[in-house]
Amino acid sequence: MWVIANRAFSALRKANAIYQYRQIVDLAFKMKKIKTKYNALAQCKLKSLSLSNALLAIY
């Protein structure tokens, strides 16, 4: 009886560890996507700012 309970508990702990690992991987993936979007936005802002400065220098 105890052997069965221990195996079931062990399987539950493994499943929980896999679930927690999956959550960490998902979070890391989401953070990378946000970072990529932020970098792209920052590059657009820099280009826009440079263009604005160039236009101001011309006029």
Phi, psi and omega in degrees: 000313181293327180297317180295317180296318179295320178295318179296317179294321178297317178296321179295319178295320179295317180297320179294319178296319178296319180297316179295319177299318179299319179296320179296317179296317178299317180295317179298320179296317179296320179296322178295319178297318180295318180298318179297316179295319179296316179298318179296318179295319179297320178296319178297318180296318180297317179296318180295318179295318178297318178296318178298316179296320179295318179294321178295322180294326180290320182270000000 
